[in-house]
Amino acid sequence: MWSHDEFETRLRAVGEERYHHRHPFNLRMHEGTLRQDEVRCWVRNRYYYQTRIPIKDSNILTKSHDAPFRREWIGRIQDHDGSAEREGGLELWLRLGEAVGLERDDVASLRGILPGVRRACDAYVEFVESHDLLESVASSLTEMFAGDIMVVRIAAFEKHYPWVSEEGLRYFKTRTTQAPRDAAFGMQYVKEHATTEEEQKRCVAALERKCEILWDLLDAVEAANRRPRLSPHASLREDSEETGKWVAVLPERALRINASGRAILAACDGEATCDEVAFRLMEAHPDTDGVYDEVHEFLERMRRQGVVELEG
C-alpha cells in the first residue's frame, strides 16, 4: 500500500495531468478567444451536467449506511438543488444562461443538448450506479481542482467577456468555497477507507475515469462549434442505381447518402457551425423528432469517413 501522503499525491497527480483545465476549449475560454456563440453553447450544454450532479450524489447517499457520512454528503445536493433558505447551483447556472443571452426556459428544457454531452454526463451517473461507495466518492475528487479553475474562470470572464453580467458569475464564485470543502471531506474519506493496495488503485482509476468524462463533454462542445464543409477529396453525385439517393465519392470508396444526409451536407458551407446546422434543420422539420441529434451524429460519421472536414 501507499502511505496516506503518497496516495493523496497520486490522486492529485491525476488532476494535474488529466483534469479538464488542460482541455483546448477551456484554455481558449480562459485566454478570452471564445466567440459569443461558443460561450452560449457551452453554458447551454454544461447545464445538463449540472442537472446530473444531484442525481449522482443521491446515488452515493443510497450506498452509505453511515449517518454522519449521509449528513455531510446531503449538503452537496442542497448546494445544487437549493433549499428554502438559499438558491442552489442549478438556479445560479440558469442565471448564467440569461447573462450570456440564452432564454432561461430554453436552457431548463434541456433542448438542444449535444448527444456527446448527454452520453458523457449520463456515463458519470452510470459509473456511480455501477460502482461501490469508495470508487464513487473517489470519482468526485475532481473537486480538488475545481476551486482553482473557478478562480481562473472568474478572472477570465471579468477581463475578456465583459458582456456577461456580474450576476452571471455567481455560480463560479460559490464553487471557489464549496469545491475545496467537498474535496477535503472526500479525500479524507478515501484515505481512511481505501485499506488495501487494490482499493487505492481503484480510487485512482475512478478519478481518471471522471476526468475522461469531463474531457468527453468538452470534446463534444468543441466539435459542435467547428464549421463543417465537404472535404476536397469528396464529391456528391446522384445514385445511378437508386432514385432519391446520393453517393459521396471518395478516392477509394463510395458511401450511399439518403435524402436527409444530402440535406445536411448541403448545409455544410464552411460558414455555419455544426450546431447551427443542427438547429436550422431542426427548425425546418419541427414535427420530426430527433433531428438535432441525428444531424450531429451524421456529421461525426461523415467526419470519420473523410466526407466532411471541420474548420475553425
Buried (B, 14 or more C-beta within 10 A) or exposed (E): EBEBEEBBEBBBEBBEEBBBBEBEBBEBBBEEEBEEBBBBBBBBBBBBBBBBBBBBBBBBBEBBEEEEBBEBBBBBBBBBBBEEEEBBBBBBBBBBBBBBBBEEEEBBEEEBBBBBBBBBBBBBBEBBBEBEBBBBBBBBBBBBBBBBBBBBBBEBBEEBBEEBBEEBBBBBBBBBEBBBBBBEBBBEBBBEBBEEEEBBBBBBBBBBBBBBBBBBBBBBBBBBBBBBBBBEEBEBEEBEEEEEBBBBBBEEEEBEBBEBBBBBBEBBEEEBBBBBBBBBBBEEBEEEEEBBBBBBBBBBEBBEBBBBBBEE
